[in-house]
Amino acid sequence: MQKTFQHVNYLWDEKKAIELGDDQVALFLYRSNILGADLRITNYGGGNTSCKTIEKDPLTNEEVEVMWIKGSGGDIGTLDRAGIAGLYTERLRNLKNVYDGLHDEDRMVGLFNHCIYDLDSRAPSIDTPLHGLLPFKHIDHLHPDALIAVAAAKDSEKVTKEIWGDTMGWVPWQRPGFDLGLQLEKCLNDNPGIRGIVLGSHGLFTWGDTSYDCYMNSLEVIEMASEYIAKKIKEQGEVFGGQKVQSLPADERKDRASQLMPLLRGLCSSENRMIGHFSDTDVVLEYINSNDLERLAPMGTSCPDHFLRTKIQPLVLDLDKNEDLSNAEEVLKKLEPAFEQYRKEYAQYYESCKKDNSPAMRDPNPVIIIYPGVGMFSFAKNKQTTRVASEFYINAINVMRGAEAITEYTSLPRQEAFDIEYWLLEEAKLQRMPKEKPLSRKVALVTGGGGGIGKAIADKLAAEGANVVLTDIVEDRLKEGVQTYKGDTASYAVCDVTKSESIVAAYKKACLDFGGVDIVVHSAGLAISKPLTETTEKDWDILQDVLVKGQFELAKEAVKIMRLQGLGGDFISIASKNGLVSGPNNVGYGTAKAAQQHMSRLLAAELGGEKIRVNVVNPDGVIVGSKIWEGDWAEGRAKAYGITVEELPAHYAKRNLMNEIIYPADIADGVFAFVGVLHKSTGNIINVDGGMANAFVR
């Protein structure tokens, strides 16, 4: 068998496979993971894989065949034993005896549970009978771009025969379910010896006697389709009717995207707050700048896995690539009608296709937004979902390119698409999803996020569901810090808060990565403890620049973005007890902290009507884990109190009313109280100091 491919990645590691031995389930999981690692083969959450083994029935002690298959809602790229279902194959096949036709599909899904062999199984997916009614030991059901292009092309059955001759079967479009499994079984019986089946407008089924044979069969079939399409494209000389719009240079594209994203985010969040993603890859630009965009975009996607995540069609912006984005009000006037029309058309789609038992209409806002000359935006409930939506639409672009090269692209009829999108089983899956965390759908930018209090705050906000952007002046700290978060929920920007241009750049990064910003926490700081006569002008200036001017510039730029979004927001200043309490040897630091506190009150008074809340968290004595205490500050405070540096933690713990040591995580809790609990508080101060009577606000 060949091991070199041009259009897919051969990732099978024989050494790894040998280590797994004869464990067929482990080999099936390994095959699944390496198939899922190539987005040209199948995207996140797409496709399904299975294997069949002989096991002992725990009730009869007899040998029985068991099918192991990816469970509902899983992803083959990350699939493990906890994500699969194990079912008695014979019981599953016996369901043919009670199946009562297409109207009986939903009931059949409930009957899958009566076929469970492994009591720790994940809920079986709708694809279960498609695998169970076929006799093969190992089966792949994939959504490769090249195969869906064949499946979505006009005259798909004829094209299938042209590529593979009599070695591949073909089944017309049908919604996944028990009857589709019967159609696959019939196709195999009518065409014995075939190596796979193309599902019209849907995807591919391939199989093998071993996990490796199945893997190679899948790659070879996909490679043949890919080579066929590549040849067709070469013969045509151009795709998508050629280029209509010239792309802006890469830096300009990203700059314009960062400017536009808060506006788009606000418009997409008319019902639910959304998180954004931007893509301007060559594949995207070729499509969005083409002559055929106007024809193809409204047709919508064909594969169910695509439009379930992208909605049936994108919104194409009628904005010139050189549109002046500096006047937000004028840009908004141009964008709002397009969004209103999109929502209206989506509502019409729902009303014309709904049935008596259809779930209520979901959010009518677009998921995919196309800006010719610039790039493609996506908006969804969290970063992973919006990134995956973008990836799926890129898959759809590849499908359209291939289908157009073969013959002509065809999409699913709207009613068929609706029946998938608003399928009661799909709705039940959505209802089973975990409850969102308090800060889900929000973006937080934290200064001083490279360590100490700032990192603890970012950790807390991320744990409560927020996307976080860490900023600091030391990039190594930021790189290390971002690695502590799972998935793509965090990013970073090197930012010197004493420089306005650096602050602007950090916000641009937040907008480009997540669509905007909802929470800003100014935790960057330093501390200088000196008597009046020893405090230099340089000491004074740096404290004012980092703590006060930095807060001013951060707030000014944050408010600009929050106003574009129209979603309100939170600005939190990490000040200090020293802004409220007079102490010795502290004139520079204490004055700067007092300025931070009063500025916060002033901003709260100014911005409250826009639902932008400004509050203060006052730490005191955060020694353990705080960056400030690594420098001269500790020596200065120890000198002021007439003790040694080593005695400081005990000193600070004993002097508060509760005799508590204060940690960075405690300050993070204070921040969360404002942004996650106290939604109707602004202009307030929370002291996180164990109780310091002389710092009581009132």
Residue pairs with C-beta under 8 A, 6 or more apart in sequence:
1 216
1 220
2 220
3 10
3 12
4 10
5 219
5 223
6 223
6 226
6 227
7 40
7 146
7 222
7 223
7 226
7 227
7 230
8 38
8 40
8 41
8 144
8 219
8 222
8 223
8 226
9 37
9 38
10 219
11 34
11 37
11 38
12 34
12 212
12 215
12 216
16 30
17 27
17 30
17 211
17 212
20 26
20 27
20 30
24 51
24 53
24 137
24 211
25 51
25 53
25 68
25 81
25 84
27 51
27 210
27 211
27 212
28 49
28 50
28 51
28 68
28 138
28 211
29 79
29 80
29 81
29 84
30 211
31 49
31 138
31 140
31 211
31 212
31 214
31 215
32 49
32 70
32 76
32 77
32 79
33 76
33 77
33 78
33 79
34 215
35 41
35 42
35 47
35 49
35 76
35 77
35 140
35 142
35 215
35 218
36 42
36 44
36 47
36 75
36 76
36 77
36 78
36 79
37 77
39 391
39 395
40 144
40 145
40 146
40 222
40 398
41 47
41 142
41 143
41 144
41 218
41 222
42 76
42 77
42 142
42 143
42 144
43 143
43 305
43 388
43 391
43 392
43 395
44 75
44 77
44 384
44 388
44 391
45 73
45 74
45 75
45 305
45 309
45 388
46 76
46 142
46 143
46 305
46 392
47 76
47 140
47 141
47 142
47 143
47 203
47 305
48 69
48 70
48 76
48 125
48 127
48 130
48 131
48 141
49 69
49 70
49 76
49 79
49 138
49 139
49 140
49 141
50 67
50 68
50 69
50 70
50 131
50 138
50 139
51 67
51 68
51 137
51 138
51 139
51 211
52 65
52 66
52 67
52 68
52 89
52 136
52 137
52 138
53 65
53 66
53 68
54 63
54 64
54 65
54 66
55 63
55 64
55 65
55 66
55 117
56 62
56 63
56 64
57 63
57 64
64 88
64 89
64 90
64 117
65 88
65 89
65 90
66 86
66 87
66 88
66 89
66 117
66 118
67 86
67 87
67 89
67 92
67 128
67 131
67 132
68 84
68 85
68 86
68 118
69 84
69 85
69 87
69 124
69 125
69 127
69 128
69 131
69 132
70 76
70 79
70 83
70 84
70 85
70 125
70 127
71 83
71 84
71 85
71 121
71 122
71 123
71 124
71 125
72 122
72 123
72 124
72 125
72 126
72 429
73 122
73 123
73 125
73 429
74 83
74 84
74 122
74 125
75 83
82 120
82 122
83 122
84 121
84 122
85 116
85 118
85 121
85 122
85 123
85 124
85 125
85 128
86 116
86 117
86 118
86 121
87 112
87 115
87 116
87 117
87 121
87 124
87 128
87 132
88 115
88 116
88 117
89 132
91 114
91 115
92 112
92 115
92 128
92 129
92 132
92 133
93 132
93 133
95 108
95 111
95 115
95 129
95 178
96 133
96 182
98 111
99 108
99 178
99 179
99 182
101 179
102 177
102 179
104 178
105 175
105 177
105 178
105 179
106 424
106 425
108 129
108 177
108 178
109 124
109 126
109 177
109 425
112 124
112 128
112 129
113 124
115 124
116 124
126 176
126 177
126 425
127 141
127 176
129 177
129 178
129 180
129 181
129 182
130 141
130 176
130 180
130 181
130 184
130 205
131 139
131 141
131 181
132 181
133 181
133 182
133 184
133 185
134 181
134 184
134 185
134 188
134 205
134 207
135 188
136 207
136 208
136 209
136 214
137 207
137 208
137 209
137 210
137 214
138 207
138 208
138 209
138 210
138 211
138 213
138 214
139 205
139 206
139 207
139 214
140 204
140 205
140 206
140 207
140 214
140 215
140 217
140 218
141 203
141 204
141 205
142 203
142 204
142 206
142 218
142 222
143 202
143 203
143 204
143 303
143 305
143 395
144 203
144 204
144 222
144 225
144 226
145 395
145 398
145 399
145 402
146 222
146 225
146 226
146 228
146 229
146 398
146 402
147 198
147 203
147 204
147 221
147 222
147 225
148 201
148 202
148 203
148 302
148 303
148 395
148 399
148 402
149 225
149 229
149 398
149 399
149 400
149 401
149 402
149 403
149 405
149 406
150 156
150 159
150 160
150 163
150 198
150 225
150 228
150 229
150 402
150 403
150 406
151 198
151 199
151 200
151 201
151 202
151 203
151 204
151 302
151 303
152 201
152 302
152 303
152 399
152 400
152 403
152 409
152 410
152 411
153 159
153 402
153 403
153 406
153 407
153 408
153 409
153 410
154 403
154 407
154 408
154 409
154 410
155 407
156 170
156 198
156 200
156 201
157 170
157 172
157 200
159 406
159 407
160 168
160 170
160 198
161 168
161 170
162 228
163 224
163 225
163 228
164 195
164 221
164 224
166 191
166 194
167 193
167 194
167 195
167 196
168 194
168 195
168 196
168 197
168 198
168 221
169 187
169 188
169 190
169 191
169 194
169 196
169 197
169 198
170 187
170 197
170 198
170 200
171 180
171 183
171 184
171 187
171 197
171 198
171 199
171 200
172 200
173 199
173 200
173 201
173 202
173 412
173 416
174 180
174 183
174 199
174 200
175 304
175 416
175 419
175 420
175 423
176 202
176 304
180 199
184 197
184 205
187 194
187 197
188 194
188 197
195 206
195 207
195 217
195 221
196 204
196 205
196 206
196 207
196 217
196 218
196 221
197 204
197 205
198 204
199 205
201 302
201 303
201 410
201 411
201 412
202 302
202 303
202 304
203 303
203 305
204 218
204 221
204 222
206 214
206 217
206 218
206 221
207 214
207 217
208 214
208 215
208 216
208 217
228 406
229 401
229 402
229 405
229 406
232 405
232 406
233 239
233 401
233 402
233 405
236 405
239 286
239 290
239 401
239 404
239 405
240 286
240 287
240 290
240 291
240 292
240 293
240 296
240 400
240 401
240 404
241 290
241 291
241 292
242 290
242 291
243 286
243 289
243 290
243 291
244 289
244 290
244 291
244 293
244 372
245 288
245 289
245 321
245 372
245 373
246 289
246 373
247 253
247 280
247 285
247 289
247 321
247 373
247 374
248 256
248 321
248 322
248 373
248 374
250 280
253 280
253 373
253 374
253 375
254 278
254 280
254 512
255 508
256 321
256 325
256 371
256 374
257 278
257 280
257 371
257 374
257 375
257 377
257 511
257 512
258 508
258 509
258 511
258 512
259 325
259 511
260 325
260 331
260 371
260 374
260 377
261 276
261 278
261 377
261 511
261 512
261 515
261 516
262 511
262 515
262 516
262 561
262 564
262 565
263 328
263 331
263 332
263 335
263 564
263 565
264 276
264 335
264 369
264 377
264 379
264 515
265 274
265 276
265 379
265 515
265 516
265 565
265 567
266 516
266 564
266 565
266 566
266 567
267 335
267 336
267 339
267 365
268 274
268 276
268 339
268 365
268 366
268 369
268 379
269 365
269 379
269 565
269 567
270 339
270 343
270 365
271 363
271 364
271 365
272 363
272 381
272 441
273 441
273 442
273 518
273 567
274 365
274 379
274 380
274 381
274 386
274 441
274 515
275 379
275 380
275 381
275 382
275 383
275 385
275 386
275 441
275 443
275 467
275 514
275 515
276 377
276 378
276 379
276 386
276 511
276 514
276 515
276 516
277 377
277 378
277 379
277 383
277 386
277 387
277 389
277 390
277 515
278 375
278 376
278 377
278 512
279 375
279 376
279 378
279 390
279 394
280 374
280 375
280 376
281 394
283 394
283 397
283 398
284 375
284 376
284 394
284 397
285 375
286 401
287 293
287 296
287 397
287 400
287 401
288 316
288 370
288 371
288 372
288 373
288 375
288 376
289 372
289 373
292 404
293 316
293 370
293 372
294 316
296 400
296 404
296 409
297 313
297 314
297 316
297 370
298 313
299 313
299 409
299 411
300 307
300 312
300 313
300 411
300 412
300 414
300 417
301 307
301 310
301 312
301 313
301 392
301 393
301 396
301 399
301 411
301 412
302 396
302 399
302 409
302 410
302 411
302 412
303 395
303 396
303 399
304 412
304 417
304 420
305 392
306 392
306 393
306 395
306 396
306 399
307 412
307 417
307 420
307 421
308 420
308 421
308 426
309 367
309 380
309 385
309 388
309 389
309 392
310 367
310 368
310 378
310 389
310 392
310 393
310 396
311 346
311 366
311 367
311 368
312 349
312 414
312 417
312 421
314 366
314 367
314 368
314 369
314 370
314 376
314 393
315 338
315 339
315 342
315 366
315 368
315 369
315 370
316 369
316 370
316 372
317 335
317 338
317 369
317 370
317 371
317 372
318 334
318 338
319 331
319 334
319 335
319 371
320 373
321 371
321 372
321 373
321 374
323 331
323 334
324 330
324 331
325 331
328 563
328 564
339 365
339 366
342 364
342 365
342 366
343 364
343 365
346 361
346 364
347 361
347 364
349 414
349 418
350 361
350 364
350 418
350 422
352 414
353 414
353 415
353 418
353 419
353 422
354 361
354 418
354 422
357 424
358 422
359 422
359 424
359 427
365 379
366 379
367 378
367 379
367 380
367 386
367 389
368 376
368 377
368 378
368 389
368 390
368 393
369 376
369 377
369 378
369 379
370 376
370 377
371 377
376 390
376 393
378 386
378 387
378 389
378 390
378 393
379 386
379 515
380 386
380 389
381 436
381 440
381 441
382 440
382 441
382 465
382 467
382 489
383 467
383 487
383 488
383 489
383 514
384 487
384 488
384 489
387 488
399 409
400 409
403 409
403 410
411 417
412 420
420 426
436 465
437 464
437 465
438 464
438 465
438 676
438 677
439 461
439 464
439 465
439 466
439 519
439 672
439 675
439 676
440 465
440 466
441 465
442 465
442 466
442 467
442 518
442 519
442 675
443 466
443 467
443 468
443 469
443 510
443 514
443 515
443 516
443 517
443 518
443 519
444 458
444 461
444 466
444 467
444 468
444 469
444 517
444 518
444 519
444 520
444 521
444 675
445 468
445 469
445 471
445 506
445 507
445 510
445 517
445 519
445 520
445 521
445 558
446 454
446 457
446 458
446 461
446 468
446 469
446 470
446 471
446 520
446 521
446 523
447 454
447 471
447 472
447 495
447 497
447 521
447 522
447 523
447 524
447 550
447 554
448 454
448 471
448 472
448 522
448 523
448 524
448 525
448 574
448 627
449 455
449 457
449 458
449 468
449 469
449 470
449 471
449 472
449 478
449 481
449 492
449 523
450 470
450 472
450 473
450 474
450 477
450 478
450 480
450 481
451 472
451 477
451 481
451 627
452 523
452 625
452 626
452 627
452 628
452 664
453 523
453 574
453 619
453 622
453 625
453 626
453 627
453 664
453 667
453 668
454 470
454 472
454 521
454 523
454 524
454 574
455 470
455 481
455 664
456 625
456 663
456 664
456 665
456 667
456 668
457 521
457 523
457 574
457 664
457 667
457 668
457 671
458 468
458 470
458 481
458 490
459 484
459 665
459 668
460 665
460 668
460 669
460 671
460 672
461 468
461 519
461 521
461 668
461 671
461 672
461 675
462 468
462 485
462 489
462 490
464 672
464 676
466 489
466 518
466 519
467 489
467 490
467 513
467 514
468 485
468 489
468 490
468 491
469 490
469 491
469 492
469 493
469 506
469 509
469 510
469 513
469 514
469 517
470 478
470 481
470 482
470 490
470 491
470 492
470 493
471 478
471 492
471 493
471 494
471 495
471 497
471 506
471 524
472 478
472 481
472 492
472 494
472 495
472 524
473 494
473 495
473 496
473 524
474 494
475 492
475 494
478 492
478 493
478 494
479 492
481 490
481 492
482 490
482 491
482 492
491 509
491 510
491 513
491 514
492 509
493 505
493 506
493 509
493 510
494 502
495 502
495 503
495 505
495 506
496 502
497 503
497 522
497 524
497 545
497 546
497 549
497 550
497 553
497 554
498 542
498 545
498 546
498 549
498 550
500 553
500 557
503 550
503 553
503 554
503 557
504 557
507 517
507 557
507 558
507 561
510 516
510 517
511 517
511 561
516 561
516 562
516 564
516 565
516 567
517 558
517 561
517 562
517 569
518 562
518 565
518 567
518 568
518 569
518 570
519 569
519 570
519 571
519 572
519 675
520 554
520 555
520 558
520 569
520 570
520 571
520 572
521 572
521 574
521 671
522 550
522 551
522 554
522 555
522 571
522 572
522 573
522 574
522 596
523 574
524 546
524 550
525 546
525 547
525 574
525 628
526 542
526 543
526 546
526 547
526 628
526 631
526 633
527 589
527 628
527 631
527 633
528 535
528 539
528 542
528 543
528 588
528 589
528 632
528 633
528 636
529 585
529 586
529 589
529 632
529 633
529 636
529 637
529 639
529 640
530 539
530 585
530 587
530 588
530 636
531 584
531 585
531 587
532 587
535 587
535 588
539 588
540 588
543 588
543 589
543 591
543 592
544 592
544 595
547 592
547 593
547 595
547 596
548 592
548 595
548 596
548 599
551 573
551 596
551 599
551 600
552 599
554 571
555 571
555 599
555 603
555 614
558 569
558 571
559 569
559 607
559 612
562 568
562 569
562 610
562 612
563 610
567 611
568 610
568 611
568 612
568 613
569 611
569 612
569 613
570 612
570 613
570 614
570 615
570 674
570 675
571 600
571 603
571 612
571 613
571 614
571 615
572 614
572 615
572 616
572 617
572 671
572 674
572 675
573 596
573 597
573 599
573 600
573 614
573 615
573 616
573 617
574 616
574 617
574 619
574 667
574 671
575 593
575 596
575 597
575 600
575 616
575 617
575 618
575 685
576 589
576 590
576 593
576 618
576 619
576 620
577 618
577 619
577 620
577 687
577 689
577 692
577 695
578 586
578 589
578 590
578 593
578 620
579 590
579 593
579 594
579 595
579 596
579 597
579 618
580 594
580 597
580 618
580 685
580 694
580 695
580 697
581 590
581 692
581 694
581 695
582 590
583 590
583 640
584 640
585 636
585 639
585 640
586 640
596 616
597 616
597 618
597 685
600 614
600 615
600 616
600 683
601 614
601 683
603 614
604 613
604 614
604 615
604 682
604 683
605 683
607 613
607 614
607 682
608 682
608 683
613 674
613 681
613 682
614 682
614 683
615 674
615 681
615 682
615 683
615 684
615 685
615 686
616 684
616 685
616 686
617 667
617 670
617 671
617 674
617 685
617 686
617 688
618 685
618 686
618 687
618 688
618 689
618 695
619 662
619 666
619 667
619 670
619 688
619 689
620 652
620 656
620 662
620 687
620 688
620 689
620 690
620 692
620 695
621 652
621 653
621 655
621 656
621 661
621 662
621 689
621 690
622 628
622 629
622 662
622 663
622 664
622 666
622 667
623 629
623 634
623 648
623 649
623 652
623 661
624 649
624 661
624 663
624 664
625 663
625 664
626 664
629 648
634 645
634 648
635 645
637 648
638 644
638 645
638 647
638 648
641 648
641 651
643 651
649 661
652 661
652 662
653 659
653 660
653 661
653 662
653 690
655 692
656 662
656 689
656 690
656 691
656 692
657 690
657 691
657 692
657 693
658 690
658 691
659 690
660 690
661 690
662 688
662 689
662 690
666 688
667 688
669 688
670 686
670 688
673 686
674 681
674 684
674 686
678 684
685 697
687 695
687 696
687 697
689 695
